[in-house]
Amino acid sequence: NAGVMQNPRHLVRRRGQEARLRCSPMKGHSHVYWYRQLPEEGLKFMVYLQKENIIDESGMPKERFSAEFPKEGPSILRIQQVVRGDSAAYFCASSRAPENQPQHFGDGTRLSIL
Amino acid sequence: DAKTTQPPSMDCAEGRAANLPCNHSTISGNEYVYWYRQIHSQGPQYIIHGLKNNETNEMASLIITEDRKSSTLILPHATLRDTAVYYCIVRAGWDDKIIFGKGTRLHILP
């Protein structure tokens, strides 16, 4: 019973490059959430998606960040023109419906910007 | 902002019960109490959740006071692998996001 799968586990990019982070939810889960954890800080909500729809992106930075969850395939968090401040651990979680259902997290992608 | 208050750190001897408190004095009637933990460099792990009744599963027990303003997570026989940051979270059933506070860093002492 595979859990939430994130890849890559570690990603190194130079300033100005693009970063793509992938998340495959647990089987039977159609709701995906992305969180960011800056060094020595707590997790912060970024975005909530259902298949082909962004439901809540209130935590997403206004520029350079985007997320999608296509009908087929994993959810993608995309960061364009990365800067040093984007260095963080990015966690994906999934759930069945959000109503009173726990979110289950993957082990994250650690993004380092040179 | 997180709606819960937890001690920043706690120690517990290996093999003893670890009792982690959480205050949520402003909890609303439709809000659940969730507990997660984060072991170093891993993603948060769901432990347990409840509305007003006490709950138990294979990992832990959750005791919620009658007025629902506080709760306690109990790990019955702590092991070194239980060393982690434990997050108490209040969340309405329809809420999409989890708002994490600073949690309690639990140290299990050999």
Boltz contact constraints between the chains, C-beta under 6 A:
constraints:
  - contact:
      token1: [A, 42]
      token2: [B, 100]
      max_distance: 6.0
  - contact:
      token1: [A, 43]
      token2: [B, 100]
      max_distance: 6.0
  - contact:
      token1: [A, 45]
      token2: [B, 97]
      max_distance: 6.0
  - contact:
      token1: [A, 48]
      token2: [B, 96]
      max_distance: 6.0
  - contact:
      token1: [A, 56]
      token2: [B, 96]
      max_distance: 6.0
  - contact:
      token1: [A, 91]
      token2: [B, 43]
      max_distance: 6.0
  - contact:
      token1: [A, 98]
      token2: [B, 96]
      max_distance: 6.0
  - contact:
      token1: [A, 99]
      token2: [B, 93]
      max_distance: 6.0
  - contact:
      token1: [A, 99]
      token2: [B, 94]
      max_distance: 6.0
  - contact:
      token1: [A, 100]
      token2: [B, 93]
      max_distance: 6.0
  - contact:
      token1: [A, 102]
      token2: [B, 46]
      max_distance: 6.0
  - contact:
      token1: [A, 104]
      token2: [B, 46]
      max_distance: 6.0
  - contact:
      token1: [A, 105]
      token2: [B, 43]
      max_distance: 6.0
  - contact:
      token1: [A, 105]
      token2: [B, 44]
      max_distance: 6.0
  - contact:
      token1: [A, 106]
      token2: [B, 43]
      max_distance: 6.0
  - contact:
      token1: [A, 107]
      token2: [B, 42]
      max_distance: 6.0
  - contact:
      token1: [A, 107]
      token2: [B, 43]
      max_distance: 6.0
  - contact:
      token1: [A, 108]
      token2: [B, 43]
      max_distance: 6.0
